[in-house]
Amino acid sequence: MERTLSIVKPDGVKKGLIGEVIKRFEKNNIRITAMKMLHLTKKEAEGFYAVHKTKPFFDSLTTFISSGPVVVMVLEGEDVIKRNRDLMGATNPKDALPGTIRKDFANSIESNIVHGSDAPETAAFEISYYFNALEVCG
């Protein structure tokens, strides 16, 4: 069983898409083993996205993710990292396949509704950033 982190970003929360995102996970046999709503500070966002610190989009990314509440979730299932990324669609919604979360709901590369870990190592860091062992069920 693999685990990954999913985030419904501030634009997804504002658009009322939390339930829609969860429904898509459940329809695809992806189990949610932890979930909470947070409003990140800019500093917390910078810690989470530290891997991107030298990139030109770092400031706008951390400003955006800390602009409103987010819902963070731990997902579990067979090959869940790839399956979640397939459900999300390409980072740029213009490049995303029809029926993906980003194609259906996102406005831009930055305001793209959801985040998902891209590899097992990333998932381990990201999950531990938001959840302690007692908060993850299963």
C-alpha positions as CSV (number, residue, x, y, z in Angstrom):
1,M,0.0,0.0,0.0
2,E,1.3,3.4,-1.0
3,R,0.5,6.8,0.6
4,T,0.5,10.3,-0.9
5,L,-0.5,13.8,0.1
6,S,-3.2,15.7,-1.6
7,I,-4.1,19.3,-1.0
8,V,-7.3,21.1,-2.1
9,K,-5.8,24.5,-2.7
10,P,-7.4,27.9,-1.7
11,D,-9.1,28.2,-5.1
12,G,-10.6,24.8,-4.8
13,V,-11.9,25.5,-1.2
14,K,-13.3,28.9,-2.4
15,K,-15.1,27.3,-5.3
16,G,-16.7,24.7,-3.0
17,L,-14.9,21.7,-4.6
18,I,-13.7,19.8,-1.5
19,G,-16.6,17.3,-1.8
20,E,-16.1,16.9,-5.5
21,V,-12.4,16.1,-5.1
22,I,-13.1,13.6,-2.3
23,K,-15.9,12.0,-4.4
24,R,-13.4,11.5,-7.2
25,F,-11.0,9.8,-4.9
26,E,-13.7,7.5,-3.5
27,K,-15.0,6.6,-7.0
28,N,-11.5,5.5,-7.8
29,N,-11.0,3.3,-4.7
30,I,-8.5,5.8,-3.1
31,R,-8.8,5.7,0.6
32,I,-8.5,8.9,2.7
33,T,-6.6,8.0,5.9
34,A,-6.2,11.6,7.3
35,M,-7.7,15.0,6.6
36,K,-7.8,18.5,8.0
37,M,-8.4,22.1,7.0
38,L,-5.6,24.6,7.6
39,H,-4.8,28.2,6.8
40,L,-1.1,28.3,6.2
41,T,1.1,31.2,7.1
42,K,3.5,32.5,4.4
43,K,6.4,31.0,6.4
44,E,4.6,27.6,6.7
45,A,4.0,27.6,2.9
46,E,7.7,28.5,2.3
47,G,8.7,25.5,4.5
48,F,6.4,23.2,2.6
49,Y,7.6,24.4,-0.9
50,A,11.3,24.8,0.2
51,V,12.3,22.5,-2.7
52,H,11.3,25.3,-5.1
53,K,13.0,28.1,-3.2
54,T,15.3,29.0,-6.1
55,K,12.6,29.0,-8.7
56,P,11.1,32.2,-10.1
57,F,7.6,31.2,-9.1
58,F,8.4,30.5,-5.4
59,D,7.1,33.8,-4.0
60,S,3.8,33.7,-6.0
61,L,3.3,30.0,-5.2
62,T,3.7,30.5,-1.4
63,T,1.6,33.7,-1.5
64,F,-1.2,31.8,-3.3
65,I,-1.2,28.7,-1.1
66,S,-1.2,30.8,2.0
67,S,-4.0,33.1,0.7
68,G,-6.9,31.0,2.2
69,P,-7.8,27.7,3.8
70,V,-6.6,24.5,2.3
71,V,-7.6,20.9,2.9
72,V,-4.7,18.5,3.3
73,M,-5.3,14.7,3.0
74,V,-3.3,11.5,3.2
75,L,-4.4,9.1,0.5
76,E,-3.7,5.4,0.5
77,G,-4.0,2.7,-2.2
78,E,-2.2,0.6,-4.8
79,D,0.0,2.9,-6.9
80,V,-1.8,5.9,-5.4
81,I,0.8,8.5,-6.3
82,K,0.3,7.8,-10.0
83,R,-3.4,7.3,-9.8
84,N,-3.9,10.6,-7.9
85,R,-1.7,12.5,-10.4
86,D,-3.8,11.0,-13.3
87,L,-7.0,12.2,-11.5
88,M,-5.5,15.7,-11.0
89,G,-4.4,16.1,-14.6
90,A,-1.4,18.2,-16.0
91,T,-0.2,21.1,-13.9
92,N,-1.3,23.5,-16.6
93,P,-5.1,22.9,-17.0
94,K,-4.8,23.8,-20.7
95,D,-2.7,20.6,-21.1
96,A,-4.9,18.4,-18.8
97,L,-7.0,15.6,-20.2
98,P,-10.8,16.0,-20.2
99,G,-12.4,14.6,-17.0
100,T,-9.4,15.5,-14.8
101,I,-9.8,17.8,-11.8
102,R,-7.6,20.5,-13.3
103,K,-9.3,20.4,-16.8
104,D,-12.7,20.5,-15.2
105,F,-12.1,23.3,-12.6
106,A,-8.7,25.0,-12.8
107,N,-8.0,28.5,-14.1
108,S,-4.3,28.6,-14.4
109,I,-1.0,26.8,-13.7
110,E,-1.0,28.3,-10.2
111,S,-4.7,28.3,-9.4
112,N,-5.1,24.7,-10.3
113,I,-7.3,23.4,-7.5
114,V,-5.1,20.5,-6.2
115,H,-1.6,19.5,-5.2
116,G,-0.4,15.9,-5.1
117,S,3.0,14.4,-4.2
118,D,5.1,13.3,-7.2
119,A,7.2,10.5,-5.7
120,P,7.4,8.3,-2.7
121,E,10.2,10.4,-1.1
122,T,8.2,13.6,-1.7
123,A,5.1,12.0,-0.3
124,A,6.9,10.9,2.9
125,F,8.2,14.5,3.5
126,E,4.8,16.1,2.6
127,I,2.7,13.8,4.8
128,S,5.0,14.4,7.8
129,Y,4.9,18.1,7.2
130,Y,1.2,18.2,8.0
131,F,0.4,15.0,10.0
132,N,1.9,13.1,12.9
133,A,1.7,9.4,13.1
134,L,-1.3,9.5,15.5
135,E,-3.3,11.5,12.9
136,V,-3.0,8.9,10.1
137,C,-5.5,6.0,10.3
138,G,-5.0,2.7,8.7
